Amino acid sequence: MPEAYIVDAVRTPTGRKKGSLSSTHPADLGAHVLSALMDRTGVDPAAVEDVVFGCVDTIGPQAGDIARTCWLAAGLPEEVPGTTIDRQCGSSQQAVHFAAQAVMSGTSDMVVAGGVQNMNQIPISAAMYAGQTYGFETPFADSKGWLDRYGDQEVSQFRSAEMIAEKWDISREDMEVFALESNNRALSAIAAGHFKREIVPVGDFAEDETPRESNLAKMGTLKTLVDGGRLTAAVSSQIADASAAM
């Protein structure tokens, strides 16, 4: 079986809510990293056999196969196809898996994988409720098979996280300690310059702005997502805008 290798990987800095990338079109974010990847590797773009991008909430500027839109917005060859996949939070990771599997199976020699998301422009879960205009309250509400199996209970990552915390008895305090350590490691890595090689600046914006200074005392003052729950904003993923490609 052939082996798959990563030749290079690049990304934009990560923009925060109402931050440096909030007004940048997702296609231009993706085009930026794709152009940089082609320049850095020196490969012939026409030799790329597929572009696989992950993206959640593919509506508005992220609709219409954003992988191919990004490629074309970068001025790259029209004959190269692209596809966009949605495995929710694991979408871009799955894009990498599919690209590697294509090479390992022998069906492709060179594939670009990555992802893009602008959460400022397209709010989280926007696609879940986009059908309300057409009479669909949720993606599940009118499915007999779904209702027979799961009823009309809430389906969201927030409820899932609460259920996981309850099942495994993960306390709010333990989550806050873990989250703070993760955040502080990111700040330390930024300060040490560990991300500089992979980041392709967008204009003057060259450093992640999502990690922030915090402490357990401040985190402990936040309200829980639901009464009696364990989750707060401090232990949740932030609103962020970014793109990456490899």
PyMOL commands that set and color helices and strands:
alter all, ss='L'
color gray80, all
select helices_A, chain A and resi 26-41+45-47+60-62+66-73+88-104+126-134+144-150+157-167+172-191+216-219+233-235
alter helices_A, ss='H'
color red, helices_A
select strands_A, chain A and resi 10-11+50-54+82-85+111-118+241-245
alter strands_A, ss='S'
color yellow, strands_A
deselect
rebuild
show_as cartoon
